Amino acid sequence: MADAQTRFDQDVDAAWREFRTRLADHVAAMSDGDGLVLEPFTDEAGGPAGPCVQFYAWGDRLVRCEVPSNAHLAPDRHLTPVDEQMLLELGLKAPSRGPDDPEDGGSPAFWIDRPGSWADQLAVIAVRALRSVWGVPHPLFLRAETFGTERSVAELTSFLVPETPQAGRTQAPEVPLAVVPSGDDHVRELIESTLHERIDDLPAWDEDGDLVLRIAGVLVFVGVGPGGGTVDLFAPIVHSITGRTRAAEICVDLNRRWPHLKFVLVDDRLAIVDHVPAAPFAPAHLLGSLETITQFLDTVDSSFATHLGGSLLRDQGFDGATGGAADPPWGDVSQLPDAEDDLPVALLAVRDFHLDGATDVAASTVAAIGDRNPEQLRRFLTISTELQVWWDGESQTREAALNTDGAREARARALEWEATSRSLAEALQFLEQGEGTDSAGSRASRSSAGREASPEQPALFDNPDEPTLFDGFGDYS
């Protein structure tokens, strides 16, 4: 049953992804005066405009996307406050005037203007509105109409019909789209069955009840939230951030650009956090969250970390440097924290200098412990950083579960590994400078010199003083 449900959810998600790609291509090719209306087949009398998403191209390659407000909708199709908040979080602006008010460059609908080159973002907004606000279950249930263009829209909503099971085959029984779990263990079973179709070799649950996935080289922790009401996802991305004020500004911008993810700063690290409702549990919601996280991580490169003034945690980890069948037992991060006992003795020796908050150790001593081998020290630094991030996440998990003593213990372990990472980094600098001394000032100078210039932000553009698609409808009565 779980397999059949998972395949169904995957087919639906795949259809929406294909539709989103087609829609982005269509919007990108729109020219001045072209329009496109997408509406559900089921809404024949939803109001003067009805539930829909509309696009209108005007001027120098600008495209407006609009979703009707309650002024245009029948009472039984009015947007709820939650719907309106979702549209705002997607980046649309609230209606700036009523349907009969004078032009103000805005719209009586929820609206957003973007250059045609931003068609991908507009397509994401449209699909989210169609699925989550208007409740369209599949692109096959959409009607597309154009105006001002001769381009066909048949390719937007034409999809292959799934193959009918052959006679004699046993068809899998239907399963509900959502399941009300009976407890935390049931939620974990649902998570596991949902992910098994996407991940052939699913890691084991660790002793804290988390799955540790690797997506685009980044560790993503999946677990059950306190009380079993949510599935919590946590993915540390960048560490050792030096400019926290700048990082906070970027974090705000990321939350605006990716409204369905939450970006947080934890000390000197940037992480993604998401809480997927688990009561009831809908497989599509978890897969959608992981898909969105994957889409973001695919955009991250070294310049992203440089812009934040930190270092990427991508493609660094316990299975990274050496690989192969001879990997030590600590190669599986799902086995933390027990696997710390199997860490290299030299690394544990460096860590032991920092037990109980002690931090006074010479860089030359750490370099000697690492056999003065930069490659080995870098490998130790990677492991130490991963452990620091893991224990920080564990501290937050225990704190959320009101396990104060456990959270304090995990935080202390994180601080030990943070100090270990600093010592290893200083040892590497010691070797790179020919075993000379290194001042804090020279370190800061090299750090700032090595950063790339901040990328230029796209300029804002004036609101258009053009008629909106919703002008002329009037109030619904």
Secondary structure, 3 states (H helix, E strand, C coil): CHHHHHHHHHHHHHHHHHHHHHHHHHHHCCCCCCEEEEEECCCCCCCCCCCCEEEEEECCCEEEEEECCHHHCCHHHCCCHHHHHHHHHCCCECCCCCCCCCCCCCCCCEEEEEEHHHHHHHHHHHHHHHHHHCCCCCHHHEEEEEECCCCCCHHHHCCCCCCCCCCCCCCCCCCCCCECCCCHHHHHHHHHHHHHCCCCCCCCCCCCCEEEEEECCEEEEEEECHHHCEEEEEEEEEECCCCHHHHHHHHHHHHHHCCCCEEEEECCEEEEEEEEEECCECHHHHHHHHHHHHHHHCCCCHHHHHHHCCEECCCCCCCCCCCCCCCCHHHCHHHCCHHHHHCCHHHHHHHHCCHHHCCCCCHHHHHHHCCCCHHHHHHHHHHHHHHHHHHHHHHHHHHHCCCHHHHHHHHHHHHHHHHHHHHHHHHHHHHHCCCCCCCHHHHHHHHHHCCCCCCCCCCCCCCCCCCCCCCCCCCCC
